[in-house]
């Protein structure tokens, strides 16, 4: 299995934006771009409920495109 986002539980190689960079320009090995870009969390005050809603939308769960290639892990 590949590296998994510590916030959203999806495989980093399947990050929808692919721009999960640390401040030094290297790819993050811990977080996806749904909340982490250029070494900073873009939504630092994110609640668990909002995080779940963002993750569900990004993963296409229950949405119109059931063939999305994202995977998530159990929390």
CORDA-V937505 format. One record per run of one state. SS is the DSSP state (H for helix, E for strand, C for the rest). FROM is the first residue (numbers start at 1). LEN is the number of residues. If there is no record, write none. Layout:
SS & FROM & LEN
SS & FROM & LEN
This chain:
C & 1 & 3
E & 4 & 1
C & 5 & 5
E & 10 & 2
H & 12 & 3
C & 15 & 6
E & 21 & 1
C & 22 & 5
E & 27 & 1
C & 28 & 8
E & 36 & 2
C & 38 & 2
E & 40 & 2
C & 42 & 6
H & 48 & 12
C & 60 & 12
E & 72 & 1
C & 73 & 3
